[in-house]
Amino acid sequence: MILFAVLMTSSPASGDWELVPTEWTSSRPGYWGEIEDGRDTLAALKTAREEATAWKKAYYASEARRVEFEKNISKRFDGMEDSLAVREKAHKKEVRSAKAPGFGVFIGYGVDQRGNGTAAVGVGLVWKF
């Protein structure tokens, strides 16, 4: 911490800027300072510009990945919805055909009024409930 304080106090750049009117040695009005201050300021501006450019590139790359991901997920959901619609249609068709009346053959064993066992065979219309 002490080394940091010593290095900061021994910096040659003062950071003082003053307004120089047009009448002075410059053809345009502006702010003028020490050469070290100007170099530090230009280096800081260059660094800030490079960082901003890097952040913009990272943002645009991230945004492109997000858009691609969104398209991919949208395709997958559309595929799932289509698949579910096909399954639902097949299931409804299967349920309708299962509940539709049909013909059947009956074979069974029965007891008559006297207690005798009897075999029965028949053909008839069948409904499923």
Secondary structure, DSSP 8 states (H G I E B T S, - for coil): -HHHHHHHHT-S-----EEE-TTSS-SS-EEE--HHHHHHHHHHHHHHHHHHHHHHHHHHHHHHHHHHHHHHHHHHHHHHHHHHHHHHHHHHHHHHHHHS-EEEEEEEEEE-TTS-EEEEEEEEEE---
